[in-house]
Amino acid sequence: MSADITVTRNPDRRRYEASAGGTTIAGFIDHQETSELVVLTHTEVEASFEGRGVGSALARAALDDIRDRGLRALVICPFILGWLRNHHEYRDLLFNAPPAKATD
């Protein structure tokens, strides 16, 4: 992924936005939020940025933000659901996720 991609939460538009060079929107994740839960509904990456890791950067940043704010995630976006299959470190954030098993 290009080093000039940054992801920020835009609460006014209810989405996480990936920007390139500080101005160009490379992609976004739409979400809805309650006091306990963030519903990730849709991810979109601009065609000129596809295959450059923008979707992964968005998923990681959104889930890190959700964790940092002590919330849970309900994921209905097919892209993020697929991404989570390879990133088990975020499963504890999922709404209705089974509790983690204790290890000895």
N, C-alpha and C positions, 0 to 999 in steps of 0.2 A: 504494500500500500504506500502511496505517496506520503511523505512526511508532512506535507502541508494540509492534511485533512484533520479538522478538529470537529468534535461533536459537542453540542450544547443542548440543554433542555430549554425549549421555548414554551413556557406555560400558557402564554396568551394564545398560541396556535394549537396547543395540546399535542405537541410533537417534539421528538428529538431530531435535531438537524445536523447533518454532516456538511461542513463547508470546506471549500478548497480555496486557498489563497485568501481566506478571510471574507470573501464576498459571494462566491458562486456556491449555490446550494447543490451539493453532489447527490444528496439523498436524504430521506427522512423516515421516521417511524411515527405513525399516528398512535395516540394513546388516549385513554380515558382514565380518570383517577378519582379515587375516594380517599378517605383519611387512612385507610389500611391497605389499599389494593391499587395496582396499576394494571390496566388491561391493555396489552400490546396488540393492536388490531391490524395494522398494515405497514409493510415496509416497501419503500420504493427507492430505486437508485436510478439516477439519470443515465441514459444510454451511453453517453460519452465516458462515464465512470465505471461501467460494468466491468467485472473481472479485476478490479483494482483493490479489493478488500474493503470497500466502503460499507457494504452490508454487514460484514463481520465487525467492523469498527462501531457501527451503529448499535448492533446487538450487544456487544460487550459494554459499551458506554451506558446504554440504557439500563442494562441489568446491574452494572456497578452502581449507578445512581440509585436504583431501587433498593439495593442492599444498603448503601450508605444512609439512606433515609429511613431505614427500618421497616420498609413496606414489603408486600408480597406481590408476585406477578401472576396474572392470568394471561396466558399467551394463546391467542387465537390466530395469529399471523402465521401462515404456512412457512414462510422463510425462516422465521425465528424458531418455530417448532423443529424444523430440519437442522438448524444450526445447533440447537440444544442437544441433539443426538450425539454430537461430537464434543460437547463441552459440559461434562457432568458436574463440573465445579459450580454450576449455577442451579442445579436441580433443587437445592434447599430453598430457593426463593419462590418456587412454584406454588401457587395456591392449590391446596388439597394434595400436596406432595406427601408421600408417606414419610414418617419420621426417619431420620438417619439411624442406621443400626450402630449400636455401640460396639467398639472393637476393644479387644483385650490388649 
